[in-house]
Structures are given as C-alpha cells and as structure tokens.
C-alpha cells in the first residue's frame, strides 16, 4: 500500500530517503550540456570520463555538497548513471537492492564478489557494510509527477540490512511503498541499500534522472574506485 508521508519530514536515518527541493535547479543547464552527447536511445547509460561533470559532482560542487552533508567532505562520486525513460525506452523494474560498486580493475579480494561487466566497466559486490555507509543521489532533470514513473521506495527498509530476494515482498509490505515525486532540479538522497522499484511511465516524453553513488570509504586489497 502506498504511503502518504509528508515529503518534507522524511529523514535519511529513519526513512532512508531525503528530498532536497531545487538543489540542482541552477545547475540544470550545465548538467544537461555535459550529458548532451550521450545516446538517447538507451534506458540507462553508465557515465565515466565526462570532465564537465566532475566539479559539479565533487564534494565541494553543487551536487556533491548535498552528499557531503551526510558523508562529510571526504566523500566522492564513485558511480553515475543517466536514466532516460521515453516512449521508446519505457521499462519497469521490480523491487531490489543495489549491491554492486564500480572499480578500475578486477582484483580478487576476500569479501568482494561476484564480478560482472556493465557498460564495459568492472562491477563487484563488496561487503554489505560498505554499501550501508553509502548514499545515492538522484538529480531530476525533468518533472516527475505520479504519471511519469517516480521511484518507489520501501521506507525504512535500509535498516533491514541485506535482504534475501525471497523476502523482498514481505519487507515491502511491512515498510509500505512511497512514491518519490519531484520537480526538475530536485534531488532525492537515498540510503544506497534501500529497497526500490520503478514502474513504466503512463505519459510519453522524458524522465531523465542522473543517479550518483557516493562513498567516503577507501577500498581494500588494491581495489580502486573507478569514479566518474
């Protein structure tokens, strides 16, 4: 059942999500220009090497400063993905936890695995406590009313730790479903491990979201964050 919690009273610690109104609004022209050359026919594009984004996403930049409020100035952007739902790329995604990070190269280290290649980049599942200390920012480049596929989250599910797949439905039922509505320029901050899902949009047009994972941790055993 969808919850109607007051958007302005959600907290990252208790609910696993925080809404920051218009935090990216002055930066939208620069962000959109930096992303202009990315393919528009992909549901999600993993981002690395766009120089114009780096100062914006750094901890002292306009977007990174939002993450730094929760993780401190040592945090860094460690992965970024542009999601663009259109009439041609209008997907849905069931309930899940994000469980992988992006690194420079594969090095077999105890506690890290399995390994995958996504978008030509090395991804690995790290120890869960590392994920639990991360935050994820979703920068909305378009308005996201209820009809334009807002992210659905299970409030407080980040507190449950690593949830077995077969228990997703039970945890969601216990926590309830919250639809994260947004206007262009809003930023949603999430606990990276929160259970979340996405339905297909019922309107045509764009629903562009720049999603960035942040961490203040270093990695072990010679592993290095790929970064953005």
C-alpha positions as CSV (number, residue, x, y, z in Angstrom):
1,X,0.0,0.0,0.0
2,X,1.4,3.4,-1.0
3,X,2.3,5.7,1.9
4,X,1.4,9.4,2.1
5,X,4.2,10.5,4.4
6,X,5.0,14.3,4.4
7,X,7.8,14.7,1.8
8,X,9.5,17.4,3.9
9,X,9.6,15.3,7.1
10,X,11.4,12.3,5.6
11,X,14.9,11.7,7.1
12,X,17.8,9.7,5.7
13,X,18.5,8.0,9.1
14,X,14.9,6.9,9.8
15,X,13.3,6.6,6.4
16,X,16.3,6.0,4.2
17,X,15.4,9.0,2.0
18,X,15.5,12.8,2.0
19,X,14.1,15.2,-0.5
20,X,16.1,18.4,-1.3
21,X,14.0,20.9,-3.2
22,X,15.6,22.7,-6.2
23,X,19.1,21.8,-5.0
24,X,20.2,21.2,-8.7
25,X,18.0,23.9,-10.3
26,X,20.8,26.4,-11.0
27,X,23.0,23.6,-12.4
28,X,20.5,22.1,-14.8
29,X,21.8,23.9,-17.9
30,X,25.4,22.8,-17.2
31,X,24.4,19.2,-16.4
32,X,22.3,18.9,-19.5
33,X,25.0,20.3,-21.6
34,X,27.6,17.9,-20.1
35,X,25.3,15.0,-20.9
36,X,24.2,16.2,-24.4
37,X,26.4,13.7,-26.3
38,X,25.2,10.6,-24.5
39,X,23.0,8.3,-26.6
40,X,19.3,9.0,-26.2
41,X,18.0,5.5,-27.1
42,X,19.4,3.7,-24.0
43,X,17.3,3.2,-20.9
44,X,20.4,3.7,-18.8
45,X,23.9,4.9,-19.6
46,X,26.8,4.4,-17.2
47,X,29.0,7.5,-17.1
48,X,32.7,7.9,-16.9
49,X,35.1,10.5,-18.1
50,X,32.8,13.5,-18.7
51,X,35.2,16.2,-17.5
52,X,32.5,18.9,-17.2
53,X,30.6,16.8,-14.6
54,X,33.5,16.3,-12.2
55,X,33.5,19.7,-10.5
56,X,29.7,19.6,-10.1
57,X,29.8,16.1,-8.5
58,X,32.9,16.8,-6.3
59,X,32.2,17.2,-2.6
60,X,32.6,20.9,-2.9
61,X,30.5,21.2,-6.0
62,X,26.8,22.0,-6.2
63,X,25.6,18.3,-6.3
64,X,28.5,16.8,-4.3
65,X,27.8,19.2,-1.4
66,X,24.5,17.6,-0.9
67,X,26.1,14.2,-0.4
68,X,28.8,15.8,1.8
69,X,26.1,16.9,4.2
70,X,25.6,13.3,5.1
71,X,29.0,11.7,4.5
72,X,31.4,14.6,5.1
73,X,33.9,16.3,2.8
74,X,35.9,13.2,2.2
75,X,33.1,11.6,0.1
76,X,33.5,11.2,-3.6
77,X,31.3,10.3,-6.5
78,X,32.0,6.7,-7.2
79,X,29.5,5.8,-9.9
80,X,27.0,7.7,-12.1
81,X,24.2,6.5,-14.4
82,X,21.8,8.6,-16.6
83,X,18.4,7.0,-16.8
84,X,16.1,8.3,-19.5
85,X,12.6,6.9,-19.8
86,X,10.9,7.8,-23.1
87,X,8.1,6.2,-25.1
88,X,10.7,4.0,-26.7
89,X,12.6,3.1,-23.5
90,X,9.8,2.8,-21.0
91,X,10.8,0.0,-18.8
92,X,9.8,-1.2,-15.3
93,X,12.0,-2.7,-12.6
94,X,10.9,-4.9,-9.7
95,X,11.9,-4.5,-6.1
96,X,15.6,-4.8,-5.5
97,X,18.7,-3.5,-3.5
98,X,21.7,-2.0,-5.3
99,X,24.6,-4.3,-4.3
100,X,27.5,-3.6,-6.7
101,X,30.2,-0.9,-7.0
102,X,32.3,0.1,-9.9
103,X,36.1,-0.3,-9.8
104,X,39.1,0.3,-12.0
105,X,40.1,-3.3,-12.5
106,X,39.3,-6.8,-11.2
107,X,41.4,-7.9,-8.3
108,X,40.3,-10.9,-6.3
109,X,39.9,-9.8,-2.8
110,X,38.3,-11.7,0.1
111,X,34.7,-10.4,0.7
112,X,34.3,-9.0,-2.8
113,X,32.4,-10.9,-5.5
114,X,30.8,-11.9,-7.7
115,X,32.2,-9.8,-10.6
116,X,30.3,-8.5,-13.6
117,X,31.0,-6.2,-16.6
118,X,28.3,-3.5,-17.0
119,X,28.7,-0.9,-19.7
120,X,32.3,-2.0,-20.2
121,X,33.1,-1.3,-16.6
122,X,34.1,-3.7,-13.8
123,X,31.5,-4.1,-11.1
124,X,31.7,-6.2,-8.0
125,X,29.5,-6.9,-4.9
126,X,31.5,-5.5,-1.9
127,X,31.0,-6.3,1.8
128,X,27.5,-5.1,2.6
129,X,28.6,-2.8,5.4
130,X,30.4,-0.7,2.8
131,X,27.2,-0.3,0.8
132,X,25.4,0.6,4.0
133,X,27.6,3.6,4.5
134,X,27.0,5.0,1.0
135,X,24.3,7.4,-0.2
136,X,22.8,7.7,-3.7
137,X,21.6,11.0,-5.1
138,X,19.0,11.2,-7.9
139,X,19.2,14.5,-9.7
140,X,15.9,15.1,-11.6
141,X,16.3,16.8,-15.0
142,X,12.6,16.6,-15.7
143,X,9.4,16.9,-13.6
144,X,8.3,13.5,-12.1
145,X,4.6,13.6,-11.2
146,X,2.9,10.4,-10.4
147,X,2.3,9.6,-14.1
148,X,6.0,9.9,-15.0
149,X,7.4,6.9,-13.2
150,X,8.6,8.2,-9.8
151,X,10.9,5.9,-8.0
152,X,9.1,3.7,-5.5
153,X,10.9,3.1,-2.2
154,X,10.1,1.0,0.9
155,X,10.6,3.5,3.7
156,X,13.0,2.3,6.4
157,X,14.0,-0.9,4.5
158,X,17.6,0.2,4.6
159,X,17.6,-0.7,8.3
160,X,16.8,-4.3,7.4
161,X,20.4,-4.9,6.1
162,X,21.0,-7.4,3.3
163,X,17.5,-8.7,2.4
164,X,17.2,-12.1,0.7
165,X,15.4,-11.9,-2.6
166,X,12.7,-14.2,-1.4
167,X,11.9,-11.8,1.4
168,X,11.6,-8.6,-0.7
169,X,7.8,-8.7,-0.8
170,X,7.5,-9.2,3.0
171,X,9.8,-6.3,3.8
172,X,8.0,-4.0,1.3
173,X,4.6,-5.0,2.7
174,X,5.9,-4.2,6.2
175,X,7.5,-0.9,5.3
176,X,5.0,0.3,2.8
177,X,5.5,1.9,-0.6
178,X,6.4,5.6,-1.1
179,X,6.4,7.3,-4.5
180,X,9.2,9.9,-4.8
181,X,7.6,12.7,-6.7
182,X,9.9,15.5,-7.9
183,X,10.2,18.7,-10.0
184,X,13.1,19.4,-12.4
185,X,16.0,20.5,-10.3
186,X,15.0,18.5,-7.2
187,X,17.4,16.0,-5.6
188,X,16.5,12.8,-3.8
189,X,19.0,11.4,-1.4
190,X,18.7,7.7,-0.6
191,X,20.5,5.1,1.6
192,X,22.1,3.1,-1.2
193,X,20.7,-0.2,0.2
194,X,17.1,0.9,0.4
195,X,14.6,-1.4,-1.4
196,X,13.3,0.3,-4.5
197,X,11.4,-0.3,-7.7
198,X,10.2,1.5,-10.8
199,X,7.0,1.2,-12.9
200,X,6.7,2.1,-16.6
201,X,5.6,5.7,-17.1
202,X,2.0,6.3,-18.2
203,X,2.9,9.5,-20.0
204,X,5.2,10.0,-23.0
205,X,8.2,12.2,-23.0
206,X,11.4,12.2,-21.0
207,X,12.0,11.2,-17.4
208,X,15.7,11.9,-17.1
209,X,17.5,11.2,-13.8
210,X,21.2,11.5,-13.1
211,X,21.9,9.0,-10.4
212,X,25.2,9.2,-8.5
213,X,26.6,6.9,-5.8
214,X,28.8,8.5,-3.1
215,X,31.2,6.9,-0.6
216,X,33.6,8.2,1.9
217,X,35.4,4.8,2.2
218,X,38.5,3.6,0.6
219,X,38.7,0.0,-0.8
220,X,41.0,-2.8,0.3
221,X,43.4,-5.2,-1.3
222,X,44.5,-2.9,-4.1
223,X,41.0,-2.2,-5.4
224,X,40.2,1.3,-6.5
225,X,37.0,3.1,-7.2
226,X,36.6,3.9,-10.9
227,X,34.8,7.2,-10.1
228,X,33.2,9.4,-12.7
